[in-house]
């Protein structure tokens, strides 16, 4: 208790309590193993076994003490970072910063990301420590915990970045971690599926929402800085080719307009109708192949409304949201009207399209965009509708087990070599879509018209002024979970000026 009381005075009691409890369980388990009564054949053997057992017990005890000491040492390190709030940024900040890059600005960006990643990782590592012990022993969740701890340790130890060569090494380190962490979503999915009957649904859903929105935030910072660094290198080579006699002397005073057309992974004027049409093409192909239909046979996606509307966004995020909604609509409409493919069906005989269209309506105001995706899929069962946003309801947990067939997943429309088939039900697409939308202050909602179809609504801010909607503390996340429309402005986390 003395340790806990001291921890409470330092403000780290919650984490220390979790680690002490977990570590104590491990010590008890080892002690039980070390203290098992051996079977012996004689009094002499009993005496020798007792001596050996005593020595073994002392070794286990010493190992357990070292294990506890290591845990407390690690937690003291973690406490330094969990005491800090994330320094949030907005899309507009990323755009303005990336339009005119110089060496000094690129180095400043690198050091911001270098200092910010361990803070965000530390808060999620802390969330793992607050899980019930039975969940913490799950091998899939433990694998994610270990990945996070290694990344946290690497980034906190990475030295201050002072040169372009330092920055290239830092970017290489981030690329390595991004690749390694492509395992995180499948491992979380399998871990949650296996713990669904052991941990409360609300607790797991809160845990998953925190894990995934924080994951998006870290990847956004890393990918934006990597993209800016690569663009800077490309522009630098082009600039130096134009100035062979002056060379690097011009680098420190790069002219106005240098790199103004590139802003990393962010688009300042993304045309939404064009993005939707691209998503529709990606969504239709796999279902046409599955039904052995020629290209163009899937339900037509009609984009209407303010088709010239543009917004500031990360296209990969918005594409994932729209793609998941269209994929659900295309799949369910084709399933419902599959009978129309038969030649005897009147619609097929008349030459009419086999499937009713999916209508996507764009409504744009000065500050916001709302997208409605309407289909005639027959609606969502009233028993399922309340749980479409949950990760752990029994109806969803069985789909999460399909993650055993998924080696890597980045939660993007085009998964590349991750090879996640859109036909594979994972119980993951809608919750992840909402998390992507809420990260930048938007939202996704679904309304079912029983017997007819589904209307899905996507709300997206246009101007890029909203800062990241991330919470550093569990009680803040709980508030957001109970109030879906809660604004990020209620959070006490800091904003950052790059």
VENVEN-V23759 format. One record per residue. N is the residue number from 1. RES is the residue in one small letter. PSI is psi as a letter, one per 20 degrees, with the letter a starting at -180 (* if undefined). D_CENTER is the distance of its C-alpha to the mean C-alpha in Angstrom with 1 decimal. Layout:
BEGIN
N;RES;PSI;D_CENTER, N;RES;PSI;D_CENTER
END
This chain:
BEGIN
1;x;h;37.1, 2;x;g;38.3, 3;x;g;35.0, 4;x;h;33.1, 5;x;g;35.5, 6;x;g;35.1, 7;x;h;31.3, 8;x;h;31.7, 9;x;h;33.9, 10;x;i;31.4, 11;x;j;28.6, 12;x;k;26.5, 13;x;h;28.1, 14;x;g;25.1, 15;x;g;23.2, 16;x;h;26.6, 17;x;g;27.5, 18;x;g;24.5, 19;x;g;25.0, 20;x;g;28.8, 21;x;g;28.5, 22;x;g;26.3, 23;x;h;28.5, 24;x;h;31.7, 25;x;g;30.7, 26;x;g;30.3, 27;x;g;33.7, 28;x;g;35.4, 29;x;g;34.2, 30;x;h;35.5, 31;x;h;38.7, 32;x;g;39.3, 33;x;g;39.0, 34;x;h;41.3, 35;x;j;43.8, 36;x;p;44.5, 37;x;p;48.3, 38;x;q;49.4, 39;x;p;52.1, 40;x;q;55.2, 41;x;i;58.6, 42;x;r;61.0, 43;x;h;61.5, 44;x;g;61.2, 45;x;h;57.9, 46;x;g;56.8, 47;x;g;57.7, 48;x;g;55.9, 49;x;h;52.8, 50;x;g;52.8, 51;x;g;53.0, 52;x;g;50.2, 53;x;h;48.1, 54;x;g;48.8, 55;x;g;47.7, 56;x;g;44.5, 57;x;g;43.8, 58;x;h;44.3, 59;x;g;41.9, 60;x;g;39.2, 61;x;g;39.9, 62;x;g;39.6, 63;x;g;36.4, 64;x;g;35.0, 65;x;g;36.1, 66;x;h;34.5, 67;x;g;31.2, 68;x;g;31.4, 69;x;g;32.3, 70;x;g;29.4, 71;x;g;26.9, 72;x;h;28.6, 73;x;g;28.6, 74;x;h;24.9, 75;x;h;24.3, 76;x;h;26.6, 77;x;g;24.5, 78;x;g;21.3, 79;x;h;23.2, 80;x;h;24.0, 81;x;h;20.4, 82;x;i;19.4, 83;x;i;22.5, 84;x;q;21.0, 85;x;q;18.9, 86;x;q;16.2, 87;x;o;18.1, 88;x;q;16.4, 89;x;r;17.1, 90;x;r;17.6, 91;x;h;17.5, 92;x;h;21.3, 93;x;g;21.3, 94;x;h;19.3, 95;x;g;21.8, 96;x;h;24.9, 97;x;h;24.1, 98;x;i;23.5, 99;x;h;26.6, 100;x;n;29.1, 101;x;q;28.0, 102;x;r;30.4, 103;x;g;30.2, 104;x;g;30.2, 105;x;h;27.3, 106;x;g;25.2, 107;x;h;26.0, 108;x;g;25.2, 109;x;g;21.7, 110;x;g;21.3, 111;x;h;22.5, 112;x;g;20.3, 113;x;g;17.1, 114;x;h;18.9, 115;x;h;19.6, 116;x;h;16.4, 117;x;g;13.9, 118;x;h;15.9, 119;x;g;16.1, 120;x;h;12.4, 121;x;h;12.2, 122;x;g;15.4, 123;x;h;14.3, 124;x;h;11.7, 125;x;g;14.4, 126;x;h;16.8, 127;x;h;14.9, 128;x;h;15.4, 129;x;i;19.0, 130;x;i;19.5, 131;x;q;18.8, 132;x;q;22.1, 133;x;g;23.7, 134;x;h;23.7, 135;x;h;19.9, 136;x;h;19.7, 137;x;i;21.9, 138;x;p;19.9, 139;x;h;19.6, 140;x;g;16.1, 141;x;h;14.7, 142;x;h;17.1, 143;x;g;15.9, 144;x;g;12.4, 145;x;g;14.4, 146;x;g;16.6, 147;x;g;14.1, 148;x;g;12.8, 149;x;g;16.5, 150;x;g;17.6, 151;x;g;15.3, 152;x;g;16.3, 153;x;g;19.8, 154;x;g;19.8, 155;x;h;18.5, 156;x;h;20.8, 157;x;i;23.7, 158;x;p;23.3, 159;x;r;26.4, 160;x;p;26.8, 161;x;p;26.5, 162;x;h;29.9, 163;x;r;30.5, 164;x;h;29.0, 165;x;g;29.3, 166;x;g;27.3, 167;x;h;24.6, 168;x;g;24.6, 169;x;h;24.3, 170;x;g;21.3, 171;x;g;19.6, 172;x;h;20.5, 173;x;g;19.0, 174;x;g;15.6, 175;x;g;15.9, 176;x;g;16.7, 177;x;h;13.7, 178;x;g;11.3, 179;x;g;13.4, 180;x;h;13.6, 181;x;j;9.9, 182;x;i;9.7, 183;x;i;11.1, 184;x;g;8.5, 185;x;g;7.4, 186;x;g;11.2, 187;x;g;12.2, 188;x;g;10.4, 189;x;g;11.8, 190;x;g;15.2, 191;x;g;15.3, 192;x;g;14.8, 193;x;g;17.3, 194;x;h;19.8, 195;x;j;19.6, 196;x;h;19.8, 197;x;i;23.6, 198;x;h;23.5, 199;x;q;21.3, 200;x;q;21.5, 201;x;g;19.4, 202;x;h;18.7, 203;x;g;17.7, 204;x;g;15.2, 205;x;g;13.7, 206;x;g;13.5, 207;x;g;12.0, 208;x;g;9.2, 209;x;g;8.6, 210;x;g;8.9, 211;x;g;6.6, 212;x;h;3.5, 213;x;h;5.3, 214;x;h;6.3, 215;x;g;3.7, 216;x;g;4.2, 217;x;g;7.5, 218;x;g;8.3, 219;x;h;7.8, 220;x;g;9.7, 221;x;g;12.4, 222;x;g;12.8, 223;x;h;13.0, 224;x;g;15.3, 225;x;h;17.5, 226;x;g;17.8, 227;x;g;18.8, 228;x;g;21.2, 229;x;g;22.7, 230;x;g;23.3, 231;x;g;24.8, 232;x;g;26.9, 233;x;g;28.2, 234;x;g;29.1, 235;x;h;30.8, 236;x;g;32.5, 237;x;g;34.1, 238;x;h;35.3, 239;x;g;36.7, 240;x;h;38.5, 241;x;h;40.0, 242;x;i;41.5, 243;x;m;42.9, 244;x;h;44.2, 245;x;h;46.9, 246;x;h;44.9, 247;x;c;41.8, 248;x;i;39.5, 249;x;h;41.7, 250;x;i;40.1, 251;x;g;36.5, 252;x;i;36.7, 253;x;l;38.0, 254;x;p;36.0, 255;x;q;37.5, 256;x;q;36.2, 257;x;i;34.0, 258;x;p;32.6, 259;x;k;29.2, 260;x;h;29.3, 261;x;i;28.1, 262;x;p;24.7, 263;x;l;21.8, 264;x;c;19.0, 265;x;j;16.1, 266;x;p;17.4, 267;x;p;20.1, 268;x;h;22.6, 269;x;l;24.4, 270;x;p;22.2, 271;x;o;24.5, 272;x;h;22.8, 273;x;g;25.5, 274;x;g;25.2, 275;x;g;21.4, 276;x;g;22.1, 277;x;h;24.9, 278;x;g;22.7, 279;x;h;20.2, 280;x;g;23.3, 281;x;g;24.6, 282;x;h;21.5, 283;x;h;21.4, 284;x;g;25.2, 285;x;g;25.9, 286;x;h;24.6, 287;x;h;26.3, 288;x;g;29.5, 289;x;g;29.6, 290;x;h;29.1, 291;x;j;32.0, 292;x;l;34.0, 293;x;q;34.4, 294;x;q;35.0, 295;x;q;32.6, 296;x;j;32.8, 297;x;i;33.5, 298;x;r;30.3, 299;x;p;30.4, 300;x;p;30.9, 301;x;o;28.3, 302;x;o;30.3, 303;x;p;28.7, 304;x;r;30.9, 305;x;c;31.3, 306;x;m;30.4, 307;x;i;29.6, 308;x;j;30.1, 309;x;p;27.4, 310;x;q;25.0, 311;x;r;22.2, 312;x;p;20.4, 313;x;r;16.8, 314;x;o;14.3, 315;x;h;15.5, 316;x;h;12.6, 317;x;g;10.7, 318;x;h;13.9, 319;x;g;14.9, 320;x;g;12.1, 321;x;g;13.2, 322;x;g;16.8, 323;x;g;16.6, 324;x;g;15.3, 325;x;g;18.1, 326;x;h;20.7, 327;x;g;19.9, 328;x;g;20.6, 329;x;g;23.6, 330;x;g;25.1, 331;x;g;24.8, 332;x;h;26.3, 333;x;g;29.0, 334;x;h;30.1, 335;x;g;30.2, 336;x;h;32.3, 337;x;k;34.7, 338;x;h;35.0, 339;x;h;38.6, 340;x;i;39.4, 341;x;i;39.1, 342;x;q;42.3, 343;x;h;45.4, 344;x;i;47.2, 345;x;p;44.7, 346;x;h;46.5, 347;x;g;43.5, 348;x;h;43.4, 349;x;h;47.1, 350;x;i;47.2, 351;x;j;44.7, 352;x;q;42.2, 353;x;q;38.4, 354;x;h;37.4, 355;x;q;34.4, 356;x;q;34.1, 357;x;r;31.9, 358;x;p;28.5, 359;x;p;28.9, 360;x;o;26.3, 361;x;p;27.7, 362;x;p;26.5, 363;x;o;27.8, 364;x;p;27.6, 365;x;a;28.9, 366;x;h;29.2, 367;x;i;26.0, 368;x;q;23.9, 369;x;p;23.3, 370;x;p;23.2, 371;x;p;22.7, 372;x;p;24.3, 373;x;o;23.9, 374;x;p;27.0, 375;x;r;28.1, 376;x;l;30.9, 377;x;i;29.0, 378;x;i;31.0, 379;x;r;28.5, 380;x;p;26.2, 381;x;p;28.1, 382;x;h;28.7, 383;x;h;27.8, 384;x;h;24.3, 385;x;g;23.4, 386;x;i;22.8, 387;x;j;20.1, 388;x;h;18.1, 389;x;i;15.3, 390;x;q;15.5, 391;x;i;13.8, 392;x;i;17.1, 393;x;q;20.1, 394;x;h;22.5, 395;x;h;22.3, 396;x;h;18.6, 397;x;h;18.6, 398;x;h;21.0, 399;x;h;18.6, 400;x;h;15.8, 401;x;i;18.5, 402;x;i;18.4, 403;x;i;15.4, 404;x;h;18.4, 405;x;j;19.2, 406;x;o;15.9, 407;x;g;15.8, 408;x;q;12.7, 409;x;p;10.0, 410;x;j;7.9, 411;x;l;7.5, 412;x;r;10.3, 413;x;g;13.8, 414;x;o;15.5, 415;x;i;14.0, 416;x;c;17.1, 417;x;j;18.2, 418;x;h;15.5, 419;x;l;17.9, 420;x;o;16.0, 421;x;p;18.9, 422;x;i;18.4, 423;x;i;21.2, 424;x;o;19.4, 425;x;o;18.5, 426;x;i;15.3, 427;x;k;15.2, 428;x;h;11.5, 429;x;g;12.0, 430;x;g;13.3, 431;x;g;11.1, 432;x;h;8.0, 433;x;g;10.5, 434;x;h;11.5, 435;x;g;8.3, 436;x;g;8.3, 437;x;g;12.0, 438;x;h;12.1, 439;x;h;10.1, 440;x;k;13.3, 441;x;j;15.7, 442;x;b;16.0, 443;x;r;15.9, 444;x;p;16.4, 445;x;q;19.3, 446;x;p;21.3, 447;x;p;25.1, 448;x;p;27.1, 449;x;n;30.8, 450;x;p;32.2, 451;x;i;34.2, 452;x;f;33.2, 453;x;b;29.5, 454;x;p;26.3, 455;x;p;25.5, 456;x;p;21.8, 457;x;p;21.4, 458;x;p;18.8, 459;x;p;19.4, 460;x;p;18.4, 461;x;q;20.0, 462;x;h;22.0, 463;x;i;23.0, 464;x;j;20.0, 465;x;h;21.5, 466;x;p;18.8, 467;x;r;17.0, 468;x;p;13.3, 469;x;m;13.1, 470;x;q;11.7, 471;x;q;13.9, 472;x;h;15.2, 473;x;q;17.2, 474;x;h;17.0, 475;x;h;19.8, 476;x;g;18.2, 477;x;h;15.2, 478;x;h;18.0, 479;x;g;19.8, 480;x;h;17.0, 481;x;h;16.7, 482;x;i;20.4, 483;x;n;20.7, 484;x;h;18.3, 485;x;j;20.2, 486;x;p;20.1, 487;x;q;19.9, 488;x;i;18.0, 489;x;i;21.6, 490;x;i;22.2, 491;x;q;19.9, 492;x;j;21.8, 493;x;q;19.4, 494;x;q;20.9, 495;x;q;20.6, 496;x;q;21.2, 497;x;o;23.6, 498;x;*;23.0
END
